[in-house]
Amino acid sequence: MMTENFKIARRSMVLSQLRPNNVTSDSVADAMDTVPRELFVPKNLRGVAYLDEDLQVADDRYLVEPRVFGLMLQAAKVQNTDVVLDIACGRGYTSAVLGRLVQAVVAVENQEELCELASEILTSIEADNVAVVQGELQAGNAKQGPFNVIHINGAIESVPAGLFEQLDEGGRLICVVGSNPGVATLYIKEDGIMHGNSLFDASVPILKAMTNSEGFSF
């Protein structure tokens, strides 16, 4: 019965939060409708896993509200042939959704406990194309690059320059720059040059682990 209730909540999330807020991509909506969001939050938050607000799931880690995440995925135009770097994956929810949309996901997390927890949850839902790697968030994961898409969980002051170097030609980096509110921003690499496009205002919790990194912003 509980599983059925969560399934209904997922469908409601799509119909009441994503679709009315310009998430028109069927692939994004379908991916978010199939990943059990409730498994990626602490047990005491499972009953509110589908609310339209940010949920703290660990120290300095949040599940961004569904509307914002859906719009960011849609803007990045992820494809089923893409290899994606998901930074600050937390418990692995964003990586799981991305895994439904792309060829492979490398999820970077600097907290050992979260790496273990994310791996465990992702294995339980058979997200076999997602690999969780422990490492510094600012460093990304050059060893397994270049990437077609880089997604950053949480608002940052600027993008570490080294992350742009890990993007393939035509690659996209999607993140929220600034706070109160910040701006969802899409960077695209064209002829080796990064171009930034401001998309929409987004009040997303600051990712403190990356606030002191020197980088690139608009």
ROKETI-771736 format. One record per residue (C-alpha): residue in one letter; x, y, z. Coordinates in steps of 0.001 Angstrom, whole numbers, plus 500000, padded with zeros to 6 digits. Each point is the difference from the previous one (the first is absolute). Last residue first. Layout:
<rs>
aXYZ ...
</rs>
This chain:
<rs>
f528788535616484465 s502120497497501879 f503342498211499829 g501955498553502836 e501756500323503288 s498627497493502485 n499010501282503420 t496289499268499748 m500446496429498753 a499482497974503168 k497341502486501079 l497565498964497269 i497583502894500478 p496326499080500264 v498012500647496795 s497742502982499371 a499814499910496206 d499568502894497595 f499865498955496350 l502209499220496995 s503209502038499920 n502145498855497069 g503751499552500251 h502385499406497088 m503215498066500564 i502596499972497217 g501662496852498627 d498312500358496629 e496653500003501819 k499687498892503619 i496544500759501381 y499245501428503448 l496422499920501272 t499106502140502990 a497275499735502615 v500179503373501716 g500211500434503746 p497318501412502223 n500837500649502766 s503093498199498664 g502761500069497395 v500564497768496980 v497712497000499532 c501438497225497847 i500021498432496541 l503168499214498060 r499579499084496359 g502394498317497569 g500204500989496347 e503694499103500021 d500548497700502986 l499887501447503495 q502764499176502470 e501794503304499357 f496859501803501126 l500329498247503341 g503507501344500509 a498697503571499973 p498067499417503216 v496511501398499349 s499092503069502019 e498132500945503165 i498251496634500236 a496398498859500482 g499356496315500612 n500391496775498048 i502316500566497032 h499292498345496642 i502709499412497399 v498984498862496505 n501831498514497018 f502913498935502147 p503707499695499227 g500586498300502271 q500625496958502192 k503399501097501313 a498913503646500125 n497623499301502878 g498641503205501505 a502785501849501795 q497716502519501705 l498041497169501612 e502999498320501596 g499803496248499618 q498013496848500698 v498589498336496881 v496470498674499482 a499476498132496714 v496593500139498290 n499198497723497032 d498760497181502222 a497149501942501546 e498527496705501186 i497656501536502578 s501863498389502925 t503361500763498397 l499175503701499968 i499041499854503673 e503232498262501035 s502227502199497861 a498354503121501414 l500504498761503558 e503658499143499482 c500785503289498299 l497955501832502644 e502066498495502797 e503244500904498226 q499084503648499550 n501710501506496948 e497394498958497436 v500414499633496244 a497443498131497883 v501223498732496634 v496935499345497851 a499712497853496882 q497913499690496828 v497428502651500798 l496366500500501013 r499206497434502675 g503462500498501510 l499281503706500305 v497141499162502332 a502212497699502073 s502818502545500105 t497593502669501220 y498866497683502800 g503447498815501101 r500102500473503765 g502111503125499615 c500956500353496324 a502362502886500660 i500996500174496310 d498246497938497312 l502307499424497008 v498081498773496960 v500820497770497020 d497464500674497270 t498658497495497440 n496444500031501387 q499905503772499664 v499894502794502581 k498555503251498712 a501669502062502752 a496924502244500134 q497721497019500693 l502201498806502826 m499990503483501528 l496226500308499667 g499483496660501723 f502364500886502839 v498237503317500597 r496519498480499986 p500994497014502159 e501286502085502942 v503719499465500536 l500838496983502147 y502492501457502402 r503539499356501197 d502107502173502317 d499665497463502845 a497545497362498832 v496566499651498354 q498801503598500306 l496830500343497938 d499412502842497535 e496332500727499356 d497165498865497749 l499047497037502178 y500714496521498633 a502198498649502800 v497601501221502700 g499033496596501435 r503519498718499430 l501481502675502218 n500364497978503229 k501581497175498010 p502852502201498808 v499687500872496288 f501053498074496907 l497484497156500240 e497074502436499859 r501072501206496547 p499024496650498471 v501203500613496403 t497218499305497484 d498129503306499751 m503236502002499973 a501149498024496966 d496618500383498291 a499958503759500526 v503524500360498621 s499214497826496968 d496695501772499354 s501723503387499872 t497421502750500565 v501178501118503422 n498333503386499663 n498844500514503591 p496509498514499678 r501565496680498839 l502565499650502775 q498205500843503238 s496382498843499749 l500094497212497417 v503511498707500624 m499812500269503781 s496526498431499941 r501402496988498134 r502743499677502582 a497480500262502854 i497859497258498423 k503053497732499816 f500798500871503616 n496516498926501052 e500334496758498038 t503234499185501820 m498265500665503342 m497164497623499082 
</rs>
